[in-house]
């Protein structure tokens, strides 16, 4: 009998996201003859936090008719999940995993949301498996917090889940698979198996399976319009070791622990991996033709550190194809110059997000292990503007020891570099990152519902919660108004 795997997407944002892990895991499982089904919580009214409404009201998004294009499910998400499990009868329920898609769209806490749902199931006789950032950081701590899970997978989990599925229902065989962690109830010990090898050839899990998503998941607001888009990855890994970033958790899992004084990873070449240009282009072409995808939201941690010869080859494929597509990427300011601008234009890059975090260069270097000077940031934003490539600046508020003056200076710097979009998120504590050690007093031990774009879980900070919420809500308004009447605005919001 064909084995069945139910993938659970506990996304609470209420707008279309195509988590890359779903597409990559579905692909490898289907290639090996398994039956795969997705239960997607995204558009359930009783589950959603409606992130798009929040970020439109605070001017991070332009107004669109996105919500008029979406049909929300008025049924109970839990009742429908129970019904799906009862009818589908999966052998395995899997949720939460790694990919390049790890930077601020709920990836860290989805393991908690999935656990919340799965723990309420009454009729399920298979095994519950999950991975992701928290498991990779500390699988035993994750189990102690979320113990209604049978097997946890640290690191990349596509090939490990495939081995688990092959082995099921032979539980003893599953317990021997590298990368698997579990609680052994007979001995009352938590078992951590030997780590699995990093996936050094991403072509073996390509192409990813985006057909598993519902059609309305592909709709996305972008610069005032609603277009068809997916989250996509060309590569995995990052050369940088910023102290607040979850990428460092994955680096350490695979024993990439040494870094240089400028915050770059030593021996990074075997950590940075990419698909081949031929595979990428074939995948993009297929998704454009068969699913009508126009925007490829590349989640690669730092696009311009991807192998340059491969990017040049991919650029030639795209340039000669006349495909009606555009790419949105993320990179760092020091990678932007006249040569890379030319490459980005060939790749049809329409928009770029860059982490500013905050304006204080000394704070970035000392506290965030992030080394990029102000002049390079200013130059990058000017070059991109001249090239007509849209620019988003990513900002963080509520960092450990950050002052209100620091937030105001960051707003001033955004005014100076004049990005097309200024995105601002609350600092969140990610266990396994270095900055978490400095933030112990600013968070509960196990904060729940921690989502940097939606709500702050910061406590005991030198800046009050009311004031942090004020700056999150009014960050773009203050940029637009050049910080005029800030005290009057505070007064009208009852903060000081």
N, C-alpha and C positions, 0 to 999 in steps of 0.2 A: 504494500500500500504506500502511496506517495506521502511523504512526510510534509506536514503543514507548519508554516511559521507565520504568526501574526505579528507584524511590526506595529508598534503603538507610537503615534506622534502626539504627545501631550501639550503641544503648542497652545499657549494661552493668549497670544497676541491678537487673535481675531482678524488677522490679515494673512494673505498668502506668503508663506515661506516654504521653500522646498529643501528641507534639511538634507545636506549632501550625504550624510550617513545612510539615510533611507534609500536613496538611489543606488549607492555603492553596494550596500548589503543585499538589497533585492536582486541586483544584477548577478552577483556571484552565486547567490543561492539558486536562482532560476537556471543559471548556466549548469549547475550541478543536478538539475532535475527535480528540485524541490518546489512545492507550491507555496506561494507567498501572497499575503493579503495585507493591506494597510488599513488600520483604523486611525483616522485623522480627527483630532479634537478641535481643530482650528476654528471651525465656523459654528460651534455650538454656543448659543446665547448664554446658557447657564454656566459656561466655562470661561468665556472670553474676558480679558481685561481691556479689550478695544484700544490697543496701543495706537492705532492710526488716529483715533479721535484725540488722544492726549497730545500726540506730536504734531497734529495739525493746529490745535488750539495754541500750542506754545511756539508756533511758526517754524518748526523744523521741517515740516512738510508744507508744500503749497496746497491750496484747496483743489480738490478734484471731485469727480462724481463716482469715486471708487465704491463707496458704500451702496450706491444705487445699482451697481453691477453685481453685487454679492447677495446670495440668498443664505440667510442664517438659519440654522436648524433650531427649532423651538423645542425639540424633544430633550429629554434628560440624557446627558452624555454617558452617565453611568448605566442607565437602563439600556441604551443602545449598545454599549460595550458588552454588557452581559448577554444581550441577545446575539451579538456577533460571535462571541465565544461559544455560546450554546449551539449555534447553527453551524459554525465553521469547524468547531472542534480542533483547534490548533494543538500541535504537540509542544510547541514552544511559543511563548510570548517574549518578545525582545523590544527593549526601548533604551534610548540614550547611548550614544557612541561618538567616537572621535572621527574627524576629517579635518580639512583646513577650516571648516565652518565652526569656529569656536569663540567668536569675538563680540558677543553682546546681543544676541537675539534669543536669549533664554537657554542657551546650551548647557550652562552650568547647573541650572536648577531643574531641568526637564526630568532628570532622574527622580527627583522628589515628587514632581507632579505625576509621573507615571506610576510611582510606588503608591501614591495616594489612591489612584484609580484601581490598580491591580489588587491592592490589599482588600478591596471591598467586593471582589468577585466571589460569587458563591459556588459556581459550577465550573471549575477548571482543574483538570487532573494531570496537566503536563508540567513542564518546568518553566520557571521565570528566570530570564537571563538579561543582564544589562551591562553596559560599560560606560564610557564617558570620562569627563574631566575629574570628577570627584573620585571615581574608582581608581583612575590612573594615579592620582595624588596619594591616596591612602585607602586601599580596598577594605582593610579591617575596620577602620573608623567609619567608612561608609556603611558597612554591614551592621555595625553596632547602632547606627542611627536609623537605617532602613533595612530591617532584617527579614522582610517578606520577599526575599530574593534568593533563588537557589544557587546561581552561579554568577560571579562578577568577572568581567574581562578588563584588565588593565591594558593601556596602549591601543593600537589599531586592532579592530575586532572582526573585520570582514572574513579573514581566513580562519580565525579561531571559531567564530560562530558556525562557519561551514563545517568544520571538524566536529563540533558539538552535535550539529544536526545529523551528520553521517553516523555518529556514534549512538545517538538516541535510539532506543531506550536503554542502552547499556550504560548505566550510571557509573559503574566502576571504571569504564573506559573513559568517560567524560572527565572523571576526576584526575586522569593522568595527562590531560592535554595541556601543553605549555600555554601560559597566559591566563589560565583559569584559576580563580580563587573561590573558596567556599568554606562554609562552616561545617565541620565534621561532628555531627551530633553524638556519635558513638563515643568519641574521645573528648568531646567538648573543647575542641581546639579549632582555631581558624587556620586554614591551610592556604599557603601562597605557593603556587607552582612556579617552576622556572619561567622566566619571561619568554614570550615568543619573539622571534626575530622581527625587526622592522620590515615593512613591505618596501623592498628596494626597487621594484619594478611596477610602477602604477599601471602600466599597460595591461597587466594580467587581470585587473578588476574593471577595465574599461571595455566597452562603453557602459555608462551607468544607466539605470532603468528609471527614467522619468515618467514612463507610461503608467506607473503605479499611482500617480497623483490624480486627484479630481481636477477637471479642467479649470474650475474657478480659482484653484490654488495658483495658477500661472498669472493671474491678473495682479498688477502691482502699480501703485502710484509712483510716478517718476516725473519730476519737474513739471507738475501741473497737469500731466496726462496719465491715462491708465493704459498700460501696455502689457504685452505678454512677456514674462521674464522668468528666469530660474536662477537659483544659486548654483554656482559652478566652481569646480576647482581644476586648475592646470597642474598644480604642484602641492607638495606638503613640506612643512618645515620652515624655519626662519633662522637667519644668521645672528639675530639680536637676542639679548638676554634681559629685557626690561623687567624690573623687579616686581611689577604688578601684573604681568601678563601670564595667562594660562599656558602659553606656548612653552614656557620654561618647565612646566610640569611634565610635558611630553618629552622634552629634551632630557630631563633627569631620569625618566623611566627607562629610556634607552641608553643611559650612561653617558650622555653628552653633558658633562658637568663643568668643564673648564672653559673659562672665557678670558678675553684680553681686557686690558685697562679701559679700552674704549667701548666696552659693553658688547663686544662681538664674540661669538662662539668659536672656540678653537676646534680644529678638525671638523668643520661644518660640512664638508663636501659630501660625506656619506649620509648626512642628515637631511640635506636639501635634495628632494627628488621631484621629478616631473614626468608627465606623460610625454610620449613622442609627438612631434608636430603633426605627423600624419594621422595619428589616432585622435588628437584634439580636433583637428579640422573636420575629420569624418563625423565626429560626434556633434560638433556645432552645426555642420551642414544638415545632418539628419534631424536634429531638434528644430532647426529653423524650418525645414521643409515639411516635417510630419506633425509637429506640434505648434508651428507658427511662432516660435520663440524669437523675439526681436532683441531683448536685452539679456546679456549674460553677466550676471552680478558675480564677478570673480571674487571668491572669498580667500584667495591666496594671501598669506600673512604679509608678504612683502613682494609684490609683483616684479619689481625691477632687480631682485636678486635671483630670479629664475634664470636658468642657463641661457645666456645671451644668444648663442648660435641657434638654439631651438626656437627662441622667440623670433629671431630673424627669419627662420624657415617658415614658421607659422604665419608671420606677417606677409610673406610672399604668397602663401596659399590663400589667405583672406583677401589680399589686394587684387589678385587675379580672378576672384570668384564672383564679384559683384553681389555678394549676399547682402540682403537688407538687414543688417545686424548692428549692434553697438555693444561695447564692453564697458562695464564700470569696474574699476580696480582699486586696490589699496596698496599704498607704498609709502616710502619715507622721503622727506624733502631732499636729502643728500643725493638721491638717485636721479633727480630731475636736472637735465641740462639739454642743450640744443640737440645733441645726438639722440638722447632717449625720447625727446619730444617727437622727433621724426619717426622713430620706431613706433611710438604710441599712436600716431596718426595713421600709420600703415595698418596697425592692428584694429583700427576703428574704435579706439578708446574714446568714449564720450564724456566720462566723468571719473574723477579720482578722489578718494578719501585719504586724508593724511592725518596722523595723530599729532596734534599740537599738545594735548593734555593740559598744560598750563604755560603761562608766558615766562615764568622764572627759569632761566637756563641753569642757574646754580642748583635750584631745587630739583630740576629734572635729572641732573647729573648725580647729585649727592643722594637723593632719595629714590629715584626711579631707575637708576643705572641706564639712563637714556641720554646719549651724547649726540646732539645735533644743534648747531648754533643758530641764533636768531637770523643772521644774514642769509643763511642757506634756506631757511623757511620763507623769508620774504622774497628771495630770488625765485624760488620754486613757484610760489603763487603768482608772481608776475609773469614768468615764462608760460605757465599754463593758461593764464588769461589771454595772453597775446596769441596763443595757439588755439584759442576758442575751445578749450577743454574745461568742462565744469569742475569746480573745486569745492570739496567739503572739508571743513576743519573739525576734527574730533577733539572735544574738550572734556575734562573731568573735574568735578567739584567734590569737595569733601575728603580729599586725600589726607592721610594722617599728617597732622601738624600744619595743614594749610590754613591760611588766615583769610578773612574777608577781603583784606587788601589785595591778596593774591588773586582772588576771583575777579575783582574789579580791574586789576592790571591785565588779566587774561582777556576780559571783555575789550579793553583798550587795544590789545594786540590784534584781536579779531577785527576791530574797526580798521586798524592799520592795514592788515593784509587783505581785507575785504573779500572773504570767500563767498561763493554763491550760496552755500549753506553752512551754518554753524551748528553742529550737533553737540549736545551736552548731555553727559550721563553722570549719575552719582557714582562715586567710588564704591566698589563692592569688594568684600573680603573673599579671596579665592584661596582656600586651603592648599598649601603646597607651593605658594609663591613667597618670595622673600619679604615682600612688603606686608604680608599678613602678620608677620611677627611684630611689626610696628603698630599694627591696627588692632591688637588684642582688646584694648580698652574701648574701642569704638564699635564693637559688635558683640552681640550675644554669641555664645559658643556655637550654637546651631541656629543661625537665623533662617527663618522660613520665608519663602516667596521673594527671595532677593533677586530683583530684576532692575538693573541699572538704568534702563530707559523709562521705567514705570514708577518705581518707588524707591525711597531710601530706607535702608535698615541701619543707618549710622546712629550711634548713641554716644554720649559723653564726649562730644567733639567741642572744640573751642568755638565753633560756629553752631548756633542752635539749629535744631531740625526745621523750625519755621523759616529761618533765614536761608537754609540750604534749599528748601522747597521753593522759596521766593525766587532765588536765582535760577533754579531749574526752569521754572515756569516763565520767567521774564528775561532770560538770557538774550534771546534774539530781539526782543523789544528794546532792550537797553542798547544793543548794538545799533539797531536801526535809528534810535533816537540820540545816539552819540552820548549816552549816559546822562542826558539832560533830565532834570526833575526826579532823580533817583530817590531822594529822601521823601518827596511827595508821593511817589509810587509805593514806597515802603509803608508810608503812613496809611495809604488807602487799602493796603493789604494787611494792616495791623501787625506789622513786624518792625523790629528795630535792631 
